[in-house]
Amino acid sequence: MKHVLQSYDNGTKPIRMNNAVYYYPIWSENDMDHFNSVLTSLEPYTAVCRGFQADVIATLLLARRFQITYSPLMGERTQPLVFETMALFGPMMASITIEVDFTKLSGGSDPPAANFNPQVGPDKLEESMNHFVKWQLTRSRDTPIQDLRILVRRYHGVRPGTAPPAPYTPMS
């Protein structure tokens, strides 16, 4: 089964679960495969019979890395694929990267981002992350997670259009 997947595998590209807008501007659309396009490419094999479909999907979940971006702006209505697919398949994925995106609110690079209330949005983010934890708690002991990576994306540095901080000078 692994050989079937390798014939469709694009090397070490992770499979993205979100729409491309959640990865922009950090990741280009070509950096990852989309879950739906991977499933579409495997359709000739998944259409054979239910048993073969289960084997193909199980092998996919165990062999490839999946990347999910959680943002304060996302939810079940804006990203249904993430929530539906992770509820169904998340406990069987062996390799997952979670990217927490704070650049959309007070962690963004635009000067007005400094005026956002940092307390706005984390509740939604926490709710999404709690879903992920809940899905992982249903994981069987037979399919442990082998590789979990957590990335945090936020703007670092001086925002464009703002003065850099004054250099430190010790008091004499």
Backbone as numpy.savetxt, mean C-alpha at the origin, in Angstrom:
# Nx Ny Nz CAx CAy CAz Cx Cy Cz
3.13 -24.57 -10.28 2.31 -23.38 -10.28 3.18 -22.12 -10.28
4.29 -22.18 -9.55 5.18 -21.03 -9.50 5.70 -20.66 -10.88
5.91 -21.66 -11.73 6.41 -21.42 -13.08 5.38 -20.68 -13.93
4.11 -20.96 -13.71 3.05 -20.23 -14.42 3.12 -18.76 -14.05
3.24 -18.48 -12.75 3.31 -17.09 -12.30 4.58 -16.40 -12.78
5.68 -17.12 -12.80 6.94 -16.51 -13.24 6.87 -16.08 -14.69
6.07 -16.76 -15.50 5.95 -16.36 -16.90 5.20 -15.04 -17.03
4.44 -14.66 -16.01 3.71 -13.40 -16.02 4.31 -12.38 -15.06
5.32 -12.75 -14.35 5.93 -11.90 -13.33 6.81 -10.84 -13.98
6.68 -9.60 -13.55 7.52 -8.51 -14.06 8.70 -8.29 -13.15
9.41 -9.33 -12.81 10.58 -9.18 -11.95 10.20 -9.00 -10.51
10.71 -7.96 -9.92 10.48 -7.74 -8.49 9.45 -6.64 -8.23
8.65 -6.31 -9.23 7.64 -5.27 -9.03 6.61 -5.71 -8.00
6.32 -4.85 -7.03 5.23 -5.18 -6.12 3.88 -4.99 -6.83
2.85 -5.54 -6.25 1.50 -5.38 -6.77 0.82 -4.32 -5.93
0.39 -3.24 -6.57 -0.27 -2.16 -5.84 -1.75 -2.45 -5.71
-2.28 -2.11 -4.56 -3.68 -2.35 -4.30 -4.53 -1.09 -4.47
-3.91 0.08 -4.38 -4.63 1.35 -4.49 -4.64 1.84 -5.93
-5.49 2.85 -6.17 -5.44 3.57 -7.44 -4.11 4.30 -7.52
-3.67 4.59 -8.73 -2.35 5.21 -8.95 -2.21 6.55 -8.25
-3.28 7.30 -8.07 -3.19 8.62 -7.45 -2.63 8.56 -6.03
-2.80 7.45 -5.35 -2.29 7.32 -3.98 -0.78 7.09 -3.93
-0.19 6.79 -5.06 1.25 6.56 -5.11 2.01 7.75 -5.68
1.29 8.65 -6.34 1.90 9.82 -6.96 2.25 10.83 -5.88
3.32 11.58 -5.92 4.38 11.66 -6.91 5.58 10.76 -6.58
5.49 9.96 -5.55 6.63 9.14 -5.12 6.91 7.99 -6.08
5.87 7.31 -6.48 6.01 6.14 -7.35 5.40 6.45 -8.71
6.03 5.99 -9.78 5.41 6.13 -11.10 4.50 4.93 -11.31
3.62 5.05 -12.27 2.67 3.96 -12.52 3.38 2.68 -12.98
4.58 2.83 -13.54 5.32 1.66 -14.03 6.14 0.97 -12.95
6.21 1.55 -11.75 6.98 0.95 -10.67 6.31 -0.29 -10.08
4.99 -0.39 -10.29 4.23 -1.49 -9.70 3.21 -2.03 -10.69
2.82 -3.26 -10.47 1.71 -3.85 -11.22 0.44 -3.60 -10.42
-0.69 -3.42 -11.09 -1.96 -3.27 -10.39 -2.58 -4.65 -10.21
-3.20 -4.86 -9.08 -3.79 -6.16 -8.74 -4.73 -6.66 -9.84
-5.61 -5.78 -10.33 -6.56 -6.20 -11.36 -5.87 -6.62 -12.65
-4.81 -5.91 -13.04 -4.11 -6.27 -14.28 -3.38 -7.61 -14.13
-2.88 -7.88 -12.94 -2.23 -9.18 -12.70 -3.26 -10.30 -12.80
-4.42 -10.10 -12.18 -5.47 -11.12 -12.26 -5.94 -11.32 -13.70
-6.05 -10.22 -14.45 -6.48 -10.32 -15.85 -5.47 -11.13 -16.66
-4.18 -10.91 -16.41 -3.16 -11.66 -17.16 -3.17 -13.15 -16.82
-3.70 -13.49 -15.65 -3.76 -14.90 -15.24 -5.09 -15.57 -15.58
-6.00 -14.82 -16.22 -7.33 -15.35 -16.53 -7.33 -16.67 -17.29
-6.43 -16.87 -18.26 -6.45 -18.17 -18.95 -6.28 -19.36 -17.99
-5.57 -19.14 -16.90 -5.34 -20.22 -15.93 -6.45 -20.29 -14.89
-6.95 -19.14 -14.46 -7.99 -19.14 -13.43 -9.34 -19.59 -13.98
-9.49 -19.59 -15.32 -10.75 -20.00 -15.93 -10.85 -21.52 -16.12
-9.78 -22.24 -15.87 -9.77 -23.69 -16.11 -10.80 -24.39 -15.22
-10.68 -24.21 -13.92 -11.64 -24.77 -12.97 -11.41 -24.10 -11.62
-12.34 -24.29 -10.71 -12.25 -23.64 -9.39 -10.99 -24.06 -8.63
-10.65 -25.32 -8.68 -9.48 -25.81 -7.97 -8.20 -25.18 -8.48
-8.09 -25.09 -9.80 -6.89 -24.49 -10.40 -6.86 -22.99 -10.10
-8.03 -22.35 -10.13 -8.12 -20.92 -9.79 -7.61 -20.68 -8.37
-8.02 -21.52 -7.45 -7.58 -21.38 -6.05 -6.07 -21.55 -5.94
-5.52 -22.52 -6.67 -4.06 -22.74 -6.64 -3.30 -21.55 -7.20
-3.78 -21.01 -8.32 -3.11 -19.86 -8.95 -3.13 -18.66 -8.02
-4.29 -18.37 -7.44 -4.40 -17.20 -6.55 -3.58 -17.41 -5.29
-3.62 -18.61 -4.72 -2.82 -18.88 -3.51 -1.33 -18.71 -3.80
-0.88 -19.20 -4.94 0.53 -19.05 -5.31 0.88 -17.58 -5.51
-0.01 -16.83 -6.14 0.20 -15.40 -6.33 0.36 -14.70 -4.98
-0.51 -15.01 -4.04 -0.48 -14.37 -2.72 0.79 -14.71 -1.95
1.32 -15.89 -2.17 2.52 -16.32 -1.45 3.81 -15.91 -2.15
3.75 -15.66 -3.46 4.97 -15.42 -4.22 5.28 -13.94 -4.48
4.29 -13.08 -4.44 4.51 -11.68 -4.82 4.35 -10.75 -3.62
4.97 -9.58 -3.71 4.84 -8.53 -2.69 3.64 -7.65 -3.05
2.87 -7.29 -2.04 1.70 -6.42 -2.21 1.95 -5.12 -1.47
1.60 -4.01 -2.10 1.81 -2.71 -1.48 0.49 -1.98 -1.34
0.22 -1.54 -0.11 -1.00 -0.80 0.21 -0.59 0.55 0.76
-1.20 1.60 0.26 -0.94 2.93 0.80 -2.17 3.36 1.59
-1.94 3.71 2.85 -3.01 4.25 3.68 -2.81 5.74 3.80
-3.88 6.48 3.52 -3.85 7.93 3.54 -5.01 8.42 4.39
-4.88 9.60 5.02 -6.01 10.14 5.76 -7.22 10.42 4.87
-7.01 10.47 3.55 -8.09 10.78 2.62 -8.77 9.54 2.05
-8.33 8.35 2.43 -8.92 7.15 1.85 -9.89 6.49 2.81
-10.79 5.76 2.23 -11.76 5.01 3.01 -12.35 3.90 2.17
-13.31 3.21 2.71 -13.91 2.08 2.00 -14.61 2.51 0.72
-15.15 3.74 0.71 -15.83 4.21 -0.50 -14.86 4.67 -1.57
-13.72 5.25 -1.17 -12.77 5.75 -2.16 -11.83 4.67 -2.67
-11.58 3.65 -1.88 -10.66 2.57 -2.25 -11.28 1.21 -1.93
-12.39 0.86 -2.58 -13.04 -0.41 -2.24 -12.16 -1.64 -2.50
-11.31 -1.58 -3.53 -10.45 -2.73 -3.83 -9.56 -3.08 -2.65
-8.99 -2.06 -2.01 -8.11 -2.30 -0.87 -8.87 -3.02 0.23
-10.03 -2.50 0.59 -10.76 -3.05 1.72 -11.35 -4.43 1.39
-11.94 -4.59 0.22 -12.54 -5.88 -0.13 -11.47 -6.96 -0.33
-10.42 -6.61 -1.07 -9.39 -7.60 -1.37 -8.59 -7.97 -0.13
-8.26 -6.98 0.69 -7.49 -7.27 1.89 -8.31 -8.09 2.88
-9.61 -7.84 2.95 -10.45 -8.64 3.84 -10.48 -10.10 3.39
-10.50 -10.30 2.07 -10.59 -11.64 1.51 -9.23 -12.34 1.44
-8.20 -11.63 0.93 -6.91 -12.25 0.66 -5.78 -11.81 1.58
-5.94 -10.71 2.29 -4.86 -10.18 3.14 -4.26 -11.19 4.10
-5.08 -12.02 4.75 -4.51 -13.00 5.68 -3.68 -14.10 5.01
-3.70 -14.15 3.68 -2.92 -15.18 2.98 -1.68 -14.59 2.28
-1.55 -13.27 2.27 -0.40 -12.63 1.62 0.84 -12.82 2.48
1.91 -13.27 1.86 3.14 -13.54 2.61 4.03 -12.31 2.72
3.92 -11.39 1.78 4.83 -10.24 1.74 4.02 -8.97 1.49
4.01 -8.08 2.48 3.18 -6.87 2.41 4.01 -5.65 2.76
3.84 -4.61 1.97 4.41 -3.30 2.29 3.24 -2.36 2.55
3.27 -1.72 3.71 2.27 -0.71 4.04 2.96 0.64 3.99
2.39 1.55 3.24 2.93 2.90 3.16 1.88 3.83 3.76
2.26 4.54 4.80 1.36 5.49 5.46 1.71 6.87 4.92
0.75 7.51 4.27 1.00 8.77 3.58 0.47 9.96 4.38
1.41 10.75 4.91 1.04 11.97 5.62 1.22 13.21 4.76
1.60 13.05 3.48 1.88 14.23 2.65 0.62 14.95 2.19
-0.54 14.33 2.34 -1.77 14.96 1.86 -2.30 16.02 2.82
-1.84 16.01 4.06 -2.35 17.00 5.01 -1.19 17.83 5.55
-1.01 17.89 6.84 0.01 18.77 7.42 1.43 18.32 7.11
1.62 17.12 6.62 2.96 16.65 6.27 3.34 16.94 4.84
2.54 17.73 4.12 2.80 18.04 2.71 3.87 19.10 2.52
4.36 19.23 1.28 5.45 20.16 0.98 4.97 21.57 0.66
3.70 21.75 0.31 3.21 23.09 -0.03 3.15 23.96 1.22
3.52 25.26 1.10 3.50 26.14 2.28 2.17 26.14 3.04
0.99 26.13 2.36 -0.26 26.10 3.13 -0.43 24.85 4.00
0.31 23.79 3.70 0.19 22.56 4.49 0.59 22.79 5.94
1.45 23.77 6.17 1.88 24.07 7.54 0.71 24.55 8.39
-0.35 25.06 7.74 -1.51 25.58 8.47 -2.57 24.53 8.73
-2.42 23.33 8.15 -3.39 22.27 8.43 -3.26 21.82 9.87
-4.39 21.51 10.45 -4.39 20.97 11.80 -3.90 19.52 11.74
-2.79 19.19 12.41 -2.27 17.82 12.33 -3.21 16.79 12.94
-4.23 17.24 13.67 -5.17 16.29 14.26 -6.26 15.87 13.29
-6.36 16.59 12.13 -7.38 16.25 11.15 -6.86 15.12 10.27
-7.61 14.07 10.17 -7.22 12.96 9.29 -6.71 11.72 9.99
-5.96 11.84 11.10 -5.43 10.61 11.71 -6.50 9.62 12.16
-7.70 10.11 12.51 -8.76 9.17 12.92 -9.12 8.24 11.76
-9.24 8.80 10.57 -9.56 8.01 9.39 -8.42 7.03 9.08
-7.20 7.51 9.25 -6.02 6.67 9.03 -5.98 5.53 10.04
-6.25 5.87 11.29 -6.26 4.84 12.34 -7.33 3.79 12.07
-8.48 4.25 11.61 -9.57 3.32 11.29 -9.15 2.35 10.18
-8.49 2.88 9.14 -8.02 2.02 8.04 -6.97 1.03 8.52
-6.05 1.50 9.36 -5.01 0.62 9.88 -5.60 -0.45 10.80
-6.65 -0.10 11.54 -7.31 -1.08 12.39 -7.94 -2.20 11.55
-8.46 -1.84 10.36 -8.98 -2.86 9.46 -7.87 -3.84 9.08
-6.70 -3.30 8.75 -5.57 -4.16 8.37 -5.21 -5.11 9.51
-5.13 -4.58 10.72 -4.79 -5.42 11.88 -5.86 -6.50 12.08
-7.12 -6.11 11.95 -8.22 -7.08 12.11 -8.09 -8.20 11.07
-7.76 -7.85 9.83 -7.61 -8.88 8.79 -6.45 -9.80 9.12
-5.37 -9.24 9.64 -4.19 -10.06 9.93 -4.43 -10.98 11.12
-5.31 -10.58 12.03 -5.61 -11.42 13.18 -6.37 -12.68 12.79
-6.94 -12.69 11.58 -7.64 -13.89 11.11 -6.69 -14.83 10.37
-5.42 -14.47 10.30 -4.40 -15.25 9.59 -4.21 -16.60 10.27
-4.14 -17.64 9.45 -3.89 -18.99 9.95 -2.42 -19.14 10.35
-2.16 -20.01 11.29 -0.77 -20.28 11.69 0.01 -20.93 10.55
-0.72 -21.52 9.60 -0.07 -22.18 8.47 0.43 -21.19 7.41
-0.05 -19.95 7.46 0.37 -18.94 6.47 0.87 -17.69 7.19
1.99 -17.79 7.88 2.50 -16.61 8.60 2.98 -15.55 7.61
2.92 -14.31 8.05 3.45 -13.23 7.21 4.97 -13.35 7.26
5.60 -13.36 6.10 7.04 -13.57 6.05 7.82 -12.27 5.97
7.20 -11.24 5.40 7.90 -9.97 5.22 6.90 -8.83 5.29
6.97 -8.05 6.34 6.09 -6.89 6.52 6.97 -5.65 6.58
6.74 -4.72 5.68 7.50 -3.47 5.66 6.53 -2.33 5.85
6.91 -1.39 6.71 6.06 -0.22 6.95 6.86 1.02 6.58
6.33 1.79 5.65 6.96 3.03 5.20 6.07 4.19 5.61
6.69 5.29 6.02 5.93 6.50 6.36 6.40 7.59 5.42
5.44 8.17 4.71 5.75 9.21 3.75 5.28 10.56 4.30
6.23 11.46 4.45 5.89 12.83 4.85 6.95 13.74 4.28
6.61 15.00 4.19 7.56 15.97 3.66 8.60 16.27 4.72
9.86 16.37 4.31 10.93 16.71 5.23 11.73 17.84 4.62
12.00 18.84 5.40 12.81 19.95 4.91 12.05 21.26 4.97
12.60 22.25 4.31 11.98 23.58 4.29 10.98 23.61 3.14
9.76 24.01 3.43 8.75 24.07 2.38 9.11 25.18 1.39
8.86 24.97 0.11 9.14 26.02 -0.88 8.38 27.30 -0.52
9.02 28.42 -0.68 8.38 29.70 -0.40 8.46 30.12 1.05
9.13 29.36 1.88 9.30 29.74 3.28 10.78 29.95 3.54
11.05 30.79 4.49 12.45 31.08 4.82 13.06 29.91 5.57
14.30 29.58 5.28 14.95 28.51 6.04 15.14 28.93 7.49
15.19 27.99 8.40 15.38 28.35 9.80 16.75 28.99 10.00
16.80 29.87 10.98 18.08 30.54 11.29 19.06 29.52 11.83
20.34 29.63 11.45 21.33 28.68 11.96 21.49 28.83 13.47
21.82 27.75 14.10 22.01 27.75 15.54 23.29 28.50 15.90
23.17 29.40 16.85 24.36 30.10 17.37 24.29 30.03 18.89
25.29 29.43 19.49 25.27 29.31 20.96 25.41 30.69 21.60
24.73 30.83 22.72 24.82 32.10 23.46 26.16 32.17 24.17
26.80 33.33 24.11 28.08 33.45 24.79 27.93 34.17 26.09
